[in-house]
Amino acid sequence: MPVPRDWADPFLEQAREDLRAAEVAYTARCESTFCMLLQMTYEKLAKAAFARKGNQPTRSHDGASRLLLLLGKHPAGPMLPGYQGRVLDAVRELENAQPAIVSHAMRVYAVPQSPQLEYPWENPGSRAVEWPARHLPIVHRVRDPLQRIGADLLKFAHAIDTQFNALFP
């Protein structure tokens, strides 16, 4: 039976695959797909980090915010290129737009339907059907070349990947 650390490298390798796909989507200007793939990248980086620390990987999709907490506690974490407020906020925003997280918030906290990655949703105010490529706020910011948030999110993910073994031995 696999122990938690056995999961670390497979999650890390899959995060790298997702990151490569995110780069392609970013270059192709498929911003909503880029956001979805980047969310998946950060989630798998988190699962790899927790597995390296000896924790069984969860099936939850909320790992990215916990990864940020781990990085904040590591002396080299805040030194990573891109480790700054707006990038960290964007990572959390991607996580909070993950469909299972949105569904959980609706079910447990009775929040109204909100924008999400990957799938259309019903706007609770207008009752119109909306979708990520047109209506997801972070997609608008990624699309805006003046904001550079897409490039900064990629840079941060690459920095975590490059330093992963030092951060999470």
FIKOLZA-1660 file (N, C-alpha, C; in steps of 0.1 Angstrom, whole numbers, plus 5000, padded with zeros to 4 digits):
% residues 169
   i   px   py   pz ch aa at
   1 5009 4988 5000  A  M  N
   1 5000 5000 5000  A  M CA
   1 5009 5012 5000  A  M  C
   2 5006 5022 4991  A  P  N
   2 5014 5034 4991  A  P CA
   2 5014 5042 5003  A  P  C
   3 5025 5048 5007  A  V  N
   3 5025 5057 5018  A  V CA
   3 5024 5071 5012  A  V  C
   4 5021 5081 5021  A  P  N
   4 5018 5095 5015  A  P CA
   4 5030 5100 5006  A  P  C
   5 5042 5098 5010  A  R  N
   5 5053 5103 5001  A  R CA
   5 5053 5097 4987  A  R  C
   6 5047 5085 4986  A  D  N
   6 5047 5079 4973  A  D CA
   6 5038 5087 4963  A  D  C
   7 5030 5095 4968  A  W  N
   7 5021 5103 4960  A  W CA
   7 5027 5116 4955  A  W  C
   8 5038 5120 4962  A  A  N
   8 5044 5134 4959  A  A CA
   8 5049 5135 4945  A  A  C
   9 5057 5126 4940  A  D  N
   9 5063 5128 4927  A  D CA
   9 5052 5127 4916  A  D  C
  10 5043 5117 4917  A  P  N
  10 5032 5117 4906  A  P CA
  10 5024 5130 4906  A  P  C
  11 5021 5135 4918  A  F  N
  11 5013 5148 4918  A  F CA
  11 5022 5159 4912  A  F  C
  12 5035 5159 4915  A  L  N
  12 5044 5170 4910  A  L CA
  12 5045 5169 4895  A  L  C
  13 5046 5156 4890  A  E  N
  13 5047 5155 4875  A  E CA
  13 5034 5159 4868  A  E  C
  14 5023 5156 4874  A  Q  N
  14 5010 5160 4868  A  Q CA
  14 5009 5175 4868  A  Q  C
  15 5013 5181 4879  A  A  N
  15 5013 5196 4880  A  A CA
  15 5021 5202 4869  A  A  C
  16 5033 5196 4866  A  R  N
  16 5041 5201 4855  A  R CA
  16 5035 5199 4842  A  R  C
  17 5028 5188 4840  A  E  N
  17 5020 5186 4827  A  E CA
  17 5009 5197 4826  A  E  C
  18 5002 5199 4837  A  D  N
  18 4991 5209 4837  A  D CA
  18 4997 5223 4834  A  D  C
  19 5009 5226 4840  A  L  N
  19 5015 5239 4837  A  L CA
  19 5019 5240 4823  A  L  C
  20 5025 5230 4817  A  R  N
  20 5028 5231 4802  A  R CA
  20 5016 5233 4794  A  R  C
  21 5005 5227 4797  A  A  N
  21 4992 5229 4790  A  A CA
  21 4987 5243 4792  A  A  C
  22 4989 5248 4805  A  A  N
  22 4984 5262 4808  A  A CA
  22 4992 5272 4799  A  A  C
  23 5005 5269 4797  A  E  N
  23 5013 5278 4789  A  E CA
  23 5008 5279 4775  A  E  C
  24 5005 5267 4769  A  V  N
  24 4999 5266 4756  A  V CA
  24 4986 5274 4755  A  V  C
  25 4977 5272 4765  A  A  N
  25 4964 5279 4765  A  A CA
  25 4967 5294 4766  A  A  C
  26 4976 5298 4774  A  Y  N
  26 4979 5313 4775  A  Y CA
  26 4984 5319 4762  A  Y  C
  27 4993 5312 4756  A  T  N
  27 4999 5316 4743  A  T CA
  27 4988 5317 4732  A  T  C
  28 4979 5307 4733  A  A  N
  28 4968 5306 4723  A  A CA
  28 4956 5316 4726  A  A  C
  29 4957 5323 4737  A  R  N
  29 4947 5333 4742  A  R CA
  29 4934 5326 4745  A  R  C
  30 4935 5314 4751  A  C  N
  30 4923 5307 4756  A  C CA
  30 4923 5309 4771  A  C  C
  31 4919 5321 4775  A  E  N
  31 4921 5326 4789  A  E CA
  31 4914 5318 4799  A  E  C
  32 4901 5314 4796  A  S  N
  32 4894 5306 4806  A  S CA
  32 4900 5292 4808  A  S  C
  33 4904 5286 4797  A  T  N
  33 4911 5273 4799  A  T CA
  33 4924 5275 4806  A  T  C
  34 4931 5285 4803  A  F  N
  34 4944 5288 4810  A  F CA
  34 4941 5289 4825  A  F  C
  35 4931 5296 4829  A  C  N
  35 4928 5298 4843  A  C CA
  35 4924 5284 4850  A  C  C
  36 4917 5276 4843  A  M  N
  36 4913 5263 4848  A  M CA
  36 4926 5254 4850  A  M  C
  37 4934 5254 4840  A  L  N
  37 4946 5246 4840  A  L CA
  37 4956 5251 4851  A  L  C
  38 4956 5264 4853  A  L  N
  38 4965 5270 4863  A  L CA
  38 4960 5266 4877  A  L  C
  39 4947 5266 4879  A  Q  N
  39 4941 5262 4892  A  Q CA
  39 4945 5248 4894  A  Q  C
  40 4944 5239 4884  A  M  N
  40 4947 5225 4886  A  M CA
  40 4962 5224 4889  A  M  C
  41 4971 5232 4883  A  T  N
  41 4985 5232 4886  A  T CA
  41 4988 5235 4900  A  T  C
  42 4982 5246 4905  A  Y  N
  42 4984 5249 4919  A  Y CA
  42 4979 5239 4929  A  Y  C
  43 4967 5233 4926  A  E  N
  43 4962 5223 4934  A  E CA
  43 4971 5211 4935  A  E  C
  44 4976 5206 4924  A  K  N
  44 4985 5195 4924  A  K CA
  44 4999 5198 4930  A  K  C
  45 5004 5210 4928  A  L  N
  45 5016 5214 4935  A  L CA
  45 5013 5213 4951  A  L  C
  46 5002 5217 4955  A  A  N
  46 4998 5216 4969  A  A CA
  46 4998 5202 4974  A  A  C
  47 4992 5193 4966  A  K  N
  47 4991 5179 4970  A  K CA
  47 5004 5172 4970  A  K  C
  48 5013 5176 4961  A  A  N
  48 5027 5171 4961  A  A CA
  48 5034 5176 4973  A  A  C
  49 5032 5188 4977  A  A  N
  49 5039 5194 4989  A  A CA
  49 5035 5187 5001  A  A  C
  50 5022 5185 5003  A  F  N
  50 5017 5179 5015  A  F CA
  50 5021 5164 5016  A  F  C
  51 5021 5158 5004  A  A  N
  51 5026 5144 5004  A  A CA
  51 5041 5143 5008  A  A  C
  52 5049 5152 5003  A  R  N
  52 5063 5153 5007  A  R CA
  52 5064 5155 5022  A  R  C
  53 5055 5161 5028  A  K  N
  53 5055 5163 5043  A  K CA
  53 5049 5151 5051  A  K  C
  54 5045 5141 5043  A  G  N
  54 5040 5129 5050  A  G CA
  54 5025 5128 5052  A  G  C
  55 5018 5138 5046  A  N  N
  55 5003 5138 5047  A  N CA
  55 4997 5131 5035  A  N  C
  56 4987 5123 5038  A  Q  N
  56 4979 5117 5027  A  Q CA
  56 4972 5127 5018  A  Q  C
  57 4974 5127 5005  A  P  N
  57 4967 5137 4997  A  P CA
  57 4952 5136 4998  A  P  C
  58 4946 5148 4999  A  T  N
  58 4931 5148 5000  A  T CA
  58 4925 5148 4986  A  T  C
  59 4912 5145 4986  A  R  N
  59 4905 5146 4973  A  R CA
  59 4898 5160 4971  A  R  C
  60 4902 5169 4980  A  S  N
  60 4896 5182 4980  A  S CA
  60 4903 5191 4970  A  S  C
  61 4897 5201 4966  A  H  N
  61 4902 5210 4956  A  H CA
  61 4907 5223 4962  A  H  C
  62 4908 5224 4975  A  D  N
  62 4912 5236 4982  A  D CA
  62 4927 5236 4986  A  D  C
  63 4935 5229 4979  A  G  N
  63 4949 5229 4983  A  G CA
  63 4957 5241 4981  A  G  C
  64 4954 5249 4971  A  A  N
  64 4962 5260 4967  A  A CA
  64 4964 5270 4978  A  A  C
  65 4953 5273 4985  A  S  N
  65 4954 5283 4996  A  S CA
  65 4963 5277 5008  A  S  C
  66 4962 5264 5010  A  R  N
  66 4971 5258 5020  A  R CA
  66 4986 5257 5015  A  R  C
  67 4988 5256 5002  A  L  N
  67 5001 5257 4997  A  L CA
  67 5007 5271 5000  A  L  C
  68 4999 5281 4998  A  L  N
  68 5004 5295 5001  A  L CA
  68 5008 5296 5015  A  L  C
  69 5000 5290 5024  A  L  N
  69 5003 5291 5038  A  L CA
  69 5017 5284 5041  A  L  C
  70 5019 5272 5035  A  L  N
  70 5031 5265 5036  A  L CA
  70 5043 5273 5031  A  L  C
  71 5041 5279 5020  A  L  N
  71 5052 5288 5014  A  L CA
  71 5055 5300 5023  A  L  C
  72 5045 5305 5029  A  G  N
  72 5047 5317 5038  A  G CA
  72 5054 5313 5050  A  G  C
  73 5054 5300 5054  A  K  N
  73 5061 5296 5066  A  K CA
  73 5076 5292 5063  A  K  C
  74 5079 5289 5051  A  H  N
  74 5092 5285 5047  A  H CA
  74 5100 5298 5045  A  H  C
  75 5113 5298 5050  A  P  N
  75 5121 5310 5048  A  P CA
  75 5123 5314 5033  A  P  C
  76 5123 5305 5024  A  A  N
  76 5125 5308 5010  A  A CA
  76 5112 5311 5003  A  A  C
  77 5101 5308 5009  A  G  N
  77 5088 5309 5002  A  G CA
  77 5085 5324 4998  A  G  C
  78 5085 5333 5007  A  P  N
  78 5083 5347 5003  A  P CA
  78 5093 5353 4994  A  P  C
  79 5104 5346 4992  A  M  N
  79 5115 5351 4983  A  M CA
  79 5112 5347 4968  A  M  C
  80 5102 5338 4966  A  L  N
  80 5099 5333 4953  A  L CA
  80 5095 5344 4944  A  L  C
  81 5100 5345 4931  A  P  N
  81 5095 5355 4922  A  P CA
  81 5080 5354 4920  A  P  C
  82 5073 5365 4922  A  G  N
  82 5059 5365 4921  A  G CA
  82 5051 5364 4934  A  G  C
  83 5058 5361 4945  A  Y  N
  83 5052 5359 4958  A  Y CA
  83 5048 5373 4963  A  Y  C
  84 5036 5378 4959  A  Q  N
  84 5032 5391 4963  A  Q CA
  84 5017 5391 4964  A  Q  C
  85 5011 5401 4970  A  G  N
  85 4997 5402 4972  A  G CA
  85 4988 5399 4961  A  G  C
  86 4990 5405 4950  A  R  N
  86 4980 5404 4939  A  R CA
  86 4981 5390 4933  A  R  C
  87 4993 5384 4932  A  V  N
  87 4994 5370 4927  A  V CA
  87 4988 5360 4937  A  V  C
  88 4991 5362 4950  A  L  N
  88 4985 5353 4960  A  L CA
  88 4970 5354 4960  A  L  C
  89 4965 5366 4958  A  D  N
  89 4950 5368 4957  A  D CA
  89 4945 5361 4945  A  D  C
  90 4952 5362 4934  A  A  N
  90 4947 5355 4922  A  A CA
  90 4947 5340 4923  A  A  C
  91 4957 5335 4930  A  V  N
  91 4957 5320 4932  A  V CA
  91 4945 5316 4940  A  V  C
  92 4942 5324 4951  A  R  N
  92 4930 5321 4959  A  R CA
  92 4917 5323 4951  A  R  C
  93 4917 5333 4942  A  E  N
  93 4905 5335 4934  A  E CA
  93 4903 5323 4924  A  E  C
  94 4914 5318 4919  A  L  N
  94 4913 5306 4910  A  L CA
  94 4907 5294 4918  A  L  C
  95 4912 5292 4930  A  E  N
  95 4908 5281 4938  A  E CA
  95 4893 5283 4942  A  E  C
  96 4889 5295 4945  A  N  N
  96 4875 5298 4949  A  N CA
  96 4865 5297 4937  A  N  C
  97 4870 5296 4925  A  A  N
  97 4862 5295 4913  A  A CA
  97 4862 5280 4908  A  A  C
  98 4869 5271 4915  A  Q  N
  98 4868 5257 4911  A  Q CA
  98 4854 5252 4914  A  Q  C
  99 4848 5245 4904  A  P  N
  99 4834 5241 4905  A  P CA
  99 4830 5234 4918  A  P  C
 100 4838 5225 4923  A  A  N
 100 4835 5218 4935  A  A CA
 100 4835 5227 4947  A  A  C
 101 4844 5237 4947  A  I  N
 101 4844 5247 4958  A  I CA
 101 4832 5256 4958  A  I  C
 102 4828 5260 4945  A  V  N
 102 4816 5268 4944  A  V CA
 102 4804 5260 4949  A  V  C
 103 4803 5248 4944  A  S  N
 103 4792 5239 4948  A  S CA
 103 4791 5237 4963  A  S  C
 104 4803 5235 4969  A  H  N
 104 4803 5233 4984  A  H CA
 104 4798 5246 4991  A  H  C
 105 4803 5258 4986  A  A  N
 105 4799 5270 4993  A  A CA
 105 4784 5272 4991  A  A  C
 106 4778 5268 4980  A  M  N
 106 4764 5270 4978  A  M CA
 106 4756 5261 4988  A  M  C
 107 4761 5248 4989  A  R  N
 107 4754 5238 4997  A  R CA
 107 4756 5241 5012  A  R  C
 108 4768 5244 5017  A  V  N
 108 4771 5245 5031  A  V CA
 108 4768 5259 5036  A  V  C
 109 4771 5269 5028  A  Y  N
 109 4770 5283 5033  A  Y CA
 109 4758 5291 5027  A  Y  C
 110 4751 5284 5019  A  A  N
 110 4739 5290 5012  A  A CA
 110 4742 5302 5004  A  A  C
 111 4755 5303 4999  A  V  N
 111 4758 5314 4990  A  V CA
 111 4751 5312 4977  A  V  C
 112 4748 5323 4970  A  P  N
 112 4741 5321 4957  A  P CA
 112 4752 5316 4947  A  P  C
 113 4747 5311 4936  A  Q  N
 113 4755 5306 4925  A  Q CA
 113 4765 5317 4921  A  Q  C
 114 4778 5314 4920  A  S  N
 114 4787 5324 4916  A  S CA
 114 4796 5319 4904  A  S  C
 115 4803 5328 4898  A  P  N
 115 4811 5324 4886  A  P CA
 115 4821 5313 4890  A  P  C
 116 4823 5304 4880  A  Q  N
 116 4832 5293 4882  A  Q CA
 116 4840 5290 4870  A  Q  C
 117 4851 5283 4872  A  L  N
 117 4859 5278 4861  A  L CA
 117 4851 5266 4854  A  L  C
 118 4854 5264 4841  A  E  N
 118 4850 5252 4834  A  E CA
 118 4836 5251 4830  A  E  C
 119 4826 5255 4838  A  Y  N
 119 4812 5253 4834  A  Y CA
 119 4804 5266 4834  A  Y  C
 120 4793 5267 4826  A  P  N
 120 4784 5278 4827  A  P CA
 120 4776 5278 4840  A  P  C
 121 4770 5289 4844  A  W  N
 121 4762 5290 4856  A  W CA
 121 4751 5300 4854  A  W  C
 122 4741 5299 4862  A  E  N
 122 4730 5309 4862  A  E CA
 122 4733 5321 4871  A  E  C
 123 4733 5333 4865  A  N  N
 123 4735 5345 4873  A  N CA
 123 4722 5346 4882  A  N  C
 124 4724 5346 4895  A  P  N
 124 4712 5347 4904  A  P CA
 124 4704 5360 4903  A  P  C
 125 4711 5371 4899  A  G  N
 125 4704 5384 4897  A  G CA
 125 4696 5385 4884  A  G  C
 126 4702 5382 4873  A  S  N
 126 4696 5384 4860  A  S CA
 126 4689 5371 4855  A  S  C
 127 4692 5360 4861  A  R  N
 127 4688 5347 4857  A  R CA
 127 4694 5343 4843  A  R  C
 128 4703 5350 4838  A  A  N
 128 4709 5347 4825  A  A CA
 128 4720 5336 4827  A  A  C
 129 4722 5328 4817  A  V  N
 129 4733 5318 4818  A  V CA
 129 4746 5325 4813  A  V  C
 130 4756 5324 4822  A  E  N
 130 4769 5330 4820  A  E CA
 130 4779 5319 4819  A  E  C
 131 4791 5322 4814  A  W  N
 131 4802 5312 4812  A  W CA
 131 4815 5319 4815  A  W  C
 132 4825 5310 4818  A  P  N
 132 4838 5316 4822  A  P CA
 132 4845 5325 4812  A  P  C
 133 4845 5321 4799  A  A  N
 133 4853 5329 4789  A  A CA
 133 4848 5343 4788  A  A  C
 134 4835 5345 4791  A  R  N
 134 4830 5359 4790  A  R CA
 134 4827 5366 4803  A  R  C
 135 4824 5358 4814  A  H  N
 135 4819 5364 4826  A  H CA
 135 4828 5362 4839  A  H  C
 136 4838 5354 4838  A  L  N
 136 4846 5351 4850  A  L CA
 136 4856 5363 4852  A  L  C
 137 4855 5370 4863  A  P  N
 137 4863 5382 4865  A  P CA
 137 4878 5380 4863  A  P  C
 138 4884 5369 4868  A  I  N
 138 4898 5367 4867  A  I CA
 138 4902 5365 4852  A  I  C
 139 4893 5359 4844  A  V  N
 139 4896 5358 4830  A  V CA
 139 4897 5371 4823  A  V  C
 140 4889 5381 4827  A  H  N
 140 4890 5395 4822  A  H CA
 140 4904 5401 4825  A  H  C
 141 4908 5398 4837  A  R  N
 141 4922 5404 4841  A  R CA
 141 4933 5397 4834  A  R  C
 142 4932 5384 4832  A  V  N
 142 4942 5376 4824  A  V CA
 142 4942 5381 4810  A  V  C
 143 4931 5384 4804  A  R  N
 143 4930 5389 4791  A  R CA
 143 4936 5403 4789  A  R  C
 144 4936 5411 4799  A  D  N
 144 4940 5425 4798  A  D CA
 144 4956 5425 4799  A  D  C
 145 4962 5429 4788  A  P  N
 145 4977 5428 4788  A  P CA
 145 4983 5439 4798  A  P  C
 146 4976 5449 4802  A  L  N
 146 4981 5458 4811  A  L CA
 146 4982 5453 4825  A  L  C
 147 4974 5443 4828  A  Q  N
 147 4974 5438 4842  A  Q CA
 147 4985 5427 4844  A  Q  C
 148 4989 5420 4834  A  R  N
 148 5000 5410 4834  A  R CA
 148 4998 5399 4845  A  R  C
 149 4986 5397 4850  A  I  N
 149 4984 5387 4860  A  I CA
 149 4986 5373 4855  A  I  C
 150 4982 5371 4842  A  G  N
 150 4984 5357 4837  A  G CA
 150 4999 5354 4836  A  G  C
 151 5007 5363 4831  A  A  N
 151 5022 5361 4831  A  A CA
 151 5027 5359 4845  A  A  C
 152 5022 5367 4854  A  D  N
 152 5028 5366 4868  A  D CA
 152 5024 5353 4875  A  D  C
 153 5012 5348 4872  A  L  N
 153 5007 5335 4877  A  L CA
 153 5016 5324 4872  A  L  C
 154 5019 5325 4859  A  L  N
 154 5028 5315 4853  A  L CA
 154 5042 5316 4859  A  L  C
 155 5047 5327 4861  A  K  N
 155 5060 5329 4867  A  K CA
 155 5061 5323 4881  A  K  C
 156 5051 5326 4889  A  F  N
 156 5050 5321 4902  A  F CA
 156 5049 5306 4902  A  F  C
 157 5041 5300 4894  A  A  N
 157 5040 5285 4893  A  A CA
 157 5054 5279 4889  A  A  C
 158 5060 5285 4879  A  H  N
 158 5073 5280 4875  A  H CA
 158 5084 5281 4887  A  H  C
 159 5083 5292 4894  A  A  N
 159 5092 5294 4906  A  A CA
 159 5090 5283 4916  A  A  C
 160 5077 5280 4919  A  I  N
 160 5074 5269 4929  A  I CA
 160 5080 5256 4923  A  I  C
 161 5077 5253 4910  A  D  N
 161 5082 5241 4904  A  D CA
 161 5097 5240 4905  A  D  C
 162 5104 5250 4901  A  T  N
 162 5118 5250 4900  A  T CA
 162 5125 5248 4914  A  T  C
 163 5119 5254 4924  A  Q  N
 163 5124 5253 4938  A  Q CA
 163 5117 5242 4946  A  Q  C
 164 5109 5234 4940  A  F  N
 164 5100 5225 4948  A  F CA
 164 5109 5216 4957  A  F  C
 165 5119 5210 4952  A  N  N
 165 5127 5201 4960  A  N CA
 165 5134 5207 4971  A  N  C
 166 5138 5220 4970  A  A  N
 166 5144 5227 4981  A  A CA
 166 5133 5231 4991  A  A  C
 167 5121 5235 4986  A  L  N
 167 5110 5239 4995  A  L CA
 167 5104 5228 5003  A  L  C
 168 5103 5216 4996  A  F  N
 168 5097 5205 5002  A  F CA
 168 5105 5192 5000  A  F  C
 169 5116 5191 5007  A  P  N
 169 5125 5180 5005  A  P CA
 169 5119 5166 5009  A  P  C
% end
